[in-house]
Amino acid sequence: MSLVINIFKNHKKKFLRLKTIEKAVKRTLKKFKVKKANINLILTDDISVKELNKKFLNHNYETDVLAFRLEDEELDGEIYISIDTAERQSKDYKVSLTNELARLAIHGTLHLIGYKDDTKQEKAEMHKIEDEILLKL
């Protein structure tokens, strides 16, 4: 079993609990019995995420998380999280920044596994899984 989670911080924000975020990704993978994965998690800013969103998805706006599957056969992917958006959302939802970053990391991992959030039902299903995993952190 080989779960490789690399976290890169491309943001000035200090004192982030990176181990908690890594643990959130690993718990998500284990829940779905993923035994082999190589995931790069990039913590960045709104500008970078907006550029990626525009370049790869044709969306000209910031978002909180983007996930890109790099391999079809193995779970190999990248998750980009905007710390700027996560900070705003953590205040809106009245949770810690670590909690919001962990939720977004779980959300991105679910996308890599194959979950979609195009409909209300799909969003609700993903949110339920996120809550279950966050409770165990």
C-alpha beads as a LAMMPS data file, in Angstrom:
LAMMPS data file: protein, C-alpha beads

137 atoms
136 bonds

1 atom types
1 bond types

-500.0 500.0 xlo xhi
-500.0 500.0 ylo yhi
-500.0 500.0 zlo zhi

Masses

1 110.0

Atoms # bond

1 1 1 0.000 0.000 0.000
2 1 1 1.452 3.288 -1.001
3 1 1 -0.366 6.522 -0.315
4 1 1 1.888 9.438 -1.179
5 1 1 0.521 12.863 -0.310
6 1 1 2.797 15.816 -1.024
7 1 1 1.757 19.234 0.230
8 1 1 3.190 22.366 -1.319
9 1 1 2.498 25.810 0.062
10 1 1 2.616 28.639 -2.439
11 1 1 1.211 31.256 -0.061
12 1 1 2.520 33.561 2.647
13 1 1 0.072 32.228 5.280
14 1 1 1.924 30.766 8.258
15 1 1 1.065 28.219 10.926
16 1 1 -1.057 25.926 8.796
17 1 1 -1.666 22.468 10.220
18 1 1 -0.441 20.542 7.220
19 1 1 -0.478 17.167 9.025
20 1 1 -4.228 17.525 9.644
21 1 1 -4.815 18.299 5.977
22 1 1 -2.698 15.306 4.927
23 1 1 -4.596 13.105 7.385
24 1 1 -7.911 14.240 5.845
25 1 1 -6.758 13.143 2.386
26 1 1 -5.462 9.788 3.674
27 1 1 -8.691 9.077 5.581
28 1 1 -10.682 9.792 2.423
29 1 1 -8.546 7.401 0.397
30 1 1 -8.781 4.686 3.061
31 1 1 -12.572 5.081 3.298
32 1 1 -12.784 4.219 -0.392
33 1 1 -10.185 1.456 -0.095
34 1 1 -7.680 3.212 -2.346
35 1 1 -4.424 1.398 -1.731
36 1 1 -2.184 3.275 -4.124
37 1 1 -2.268 7.012 -4.780
38 1 1 0.082 9.846 -5.533
39 1 1 -1.510 13.218 -4.803
40 1 1 0.063 16.650 -4.841
41 1 1 -1.883 19.157 -2.779
42 1 1 -1.005 22.742 -3.604
43 1 1 -2.092 25.455 -1.174
44 1 1 -2.095 28.684 -3.124
45 1 1 -3.970 31.955 -3.629
46 1 1 -7.065 33.203 -5.482
47 1 1 -5.058 34.546 -8.424
48 1 1 -3.373 31.203 -9.139
49 1 1 -6.594 29.220 -8.792
50 1 1 -8.431 31.658 -11.062
51 1 1 -5.720 31.270 -13.708
52 1 1 -5.959 27.466 -13.546
53 1 1 -9.749 27.580 -13.592
54 1 1 -9.684 29.749 -16.701
55 1 1 -6.938 27.820 -18.493
56 1 1 -8.236 24.303 -17.908
57 1 1 -11.981 24.678 -17.291
58 1 1 -12.814 27.885 -19.175
59 1 1 -14.203 29.483 -15.982
60 1 1 -13.068 33.060 -15.421
61 1 1 -13.445 33.186 -11.637
62 1 1 -11.824 32.117 -8.374
63 1 1 -12.938 28.954 -6.684
64 1 1 -12.001 27.222 -3.466
65 1 1 -10.666 23.929 -4.835
66 1 1 -9.685 22.409 -8.173
67 1 1 -8.791 18.759 -8.707
68 1 1 -7.059 17.288 -11.731
69 1 1 -6.689 13.556 -12.310
70 1 1 -3.380 13.005 -14.104
71 1 1 -3.605 9.248 -14.710
72 1 1 -6.601 7.114 -15.615
73 1 1 -5.342 3.794 -14.293
74 1 1 -3.750 4.874 -11.031
75 1 1 -4.984 7.539 -8.654
76 1 1 -2.481 10.197 -9.540
77 1 1 -3.616 13.795 -9.283
78 1 1 -3.271 17.355 -8.131
79 1 1 -5.522 19.350 -5.836
80 1 1 -5.247 23.141 -5.758
81 1 1 -6.789 24.950 -2.798
82 1 1 -7.060 28.712 -2.492
83 1 1 -6.087 29.690 1.038
84 1 1 -7.618 33.127 0.398
85 1 1 -11.050 31.628 -0.349
86 1 1 -10.690 29.064 2.433
87 1 1 -10.047 31.873 4.928
88 1 1 -13.203 33.726 3.860
89 1 1 -15.269 30.550 3.935
90 1 1 -13.955 29.551 7.364
91 1 1 -15.219 32.880 8.724
92 1 1 -18.571 32.512 6.924
93 1 1 -19.033 28.939 8.233
94 1 1 -17.592 29.806 11.660
95 1 1 -14.980 27.043 11.571
96 1 1 -11.213 27.095 11.853
97 1 1 -9.069 27.601 8.776
98 1 1 -7.653 24.104 9.344
99 1 1 -11.169 22.653 9.314
100 1 1 -12.022 24.417 6.067
101 1 1 -8.739 23.414 4.403
102 1 1 -9.304 19.802 5.493
103 1 1 -12.849 19.899 4.053
104 1 1 -11.548 21.270 0.755
105 1 1 -8.787 18.630 0.667
106 1 1 -11.416 15.921 1.206
107 1 1 -13.610 17.490 -1.469
108 1 1 -10.751 17.545 -3.974
109 1 1 -9.852 13.946 -3.147
110 1 1 -13.450 12.886 -3.736
111 1 1 -13.271 14.511 -7.169
112 1 1 -10.094 12.541 -7.932
113 1 1 -11.871 9.346 -6.879
114 1 1 -14.666 10.169 -9.317
115 1 1 -17.315 12.096 -7.415
116 1 1 -19.087 14.940 -9.186
117 1 1 -20.935 17.916 -7.711
118 1 1 -22.922 19.128 -10.701
119 1 1 -26.334 18.596 -9.086
120 1 1 -27.800 19.374 -5.659
121 1 1 -27.979 15.657 -4.911
122 1 1 -24.326 15.095 -5.833
123 1 1 -23.261 18.116 -3.743
124 1 1 -25.268 16.827 -0.770
125 1 1 -23.688 13.372 -1.069
126 1 1 -20.180 14.836 -1.152
127 1 1 -20.944 17.131 1.779
128 1 1 -22.181 14.161 3.831
129 1 1 -18.950 12.240 3.167
130 1 1 -16.872 15.328 4.019
131 1 1 -18.717 15.670 7.357
132 1 1 -18.184 11.972 8.188
133 1 1 -14.447 12.195 7.558
134 1 1 -14.026 15.528 9.366
135 1 1 -15.630 14.043 12.472
136 1 1 -12.878 11.434 12.605
137 1 1 -9.960 13.876 12.397

Bonds

1 1 1 2
2 1 2 3
3 1 3 4
4 1 4 5
5 1 5 6
6 1 6 7
7 1 7 8
8 1 8 9
9 1 9 10
10 1 10 11
11 1 11 12
12 1 12 13
13 1 13 14
14 1 14 15
15 1 15 16
16 1 16 17
17 1 17 18
18 1 18 19
19 1 19 20
20 1 20 21
21 1 21 22
22 1 22 23
23 1 23 24
24 1 24 25
25 1 25 26
26 1 26 27
27 1 27 28
28 1 28 29
29 1 29 30
30 1 30 31
31 1 31 32
32 1 32 33
33 1 33 34
34 1 34 35
35 1 35 36
36 1 36 37
37 1 37 38
38 1 38 39
39 1 39 40
40 1 40 41
41 1 41 42
42 1 42 43
43 1 43 44
44 1 44 45
45 1 45 46
46 1 46 47
47 1 47 48
48 1 48 49
49 1 49 50
50 1 50 51
51 1 51 52
52 1 52 53
53 1 53 54
54 1 54 55
55 1 55 56
56 1 56 57
57 1 57 58
58 1 58 59
59 1 59 60
60 1 60 61
61 1 61 62
62 1 62 63
63 1 63 64
64 1 64 65
65 1 65 66
66 1 66 67
67 1 67 68
68 1 68 69
69 1 69 70
70 1 70 71
71 1 71 72
72 1 72 73
73 1 73 74
74 1 74 75
75 1 75 76
76 1 76 77
77 1 77 78
78 1 78 79
79 1 79 80
80 1 80 81
81 1 81 82
82 1 82 83
83 1 83 84
84 1 84 85
85 1 85 86
86 1 86 87
87 1 87 88
88 1 88 89
89 1 89 90
90 1 90 91
91 1 91 92
92 1 92 93
93 1 93 94
94 1 94 95
95 1 95 96
96 1 96 97
97 1 97 98
98 1 98 99
99 1 99 100
100 1 100 101
101 1 101 102
102 1 102 103
103 1 103 104
104 1 104 105
105 1 105 106
106 1 106 107
107 1 107 108
108 1 108 109
109 1 109 110
110 1 110 111
111 1 111 112
112 1 112 113
113 1 113 114
114 1 114 115
115 1 115 116
116 1 116 117
117 1 117 118
118 1 118 119
119 1 119 120
120 1 120 121
121 1 121 122
122 1 122 123
123 1 123 124
124 1 124 125
125 1 125 126
126 1 126 127
127 1 127 128
128 1 128 129
129 1 129 130
130 1 130 131
131 1 131 132
132 1 132 133
133 1 133 134
134 1 134 135
135 1 135 136
136 1 136 137
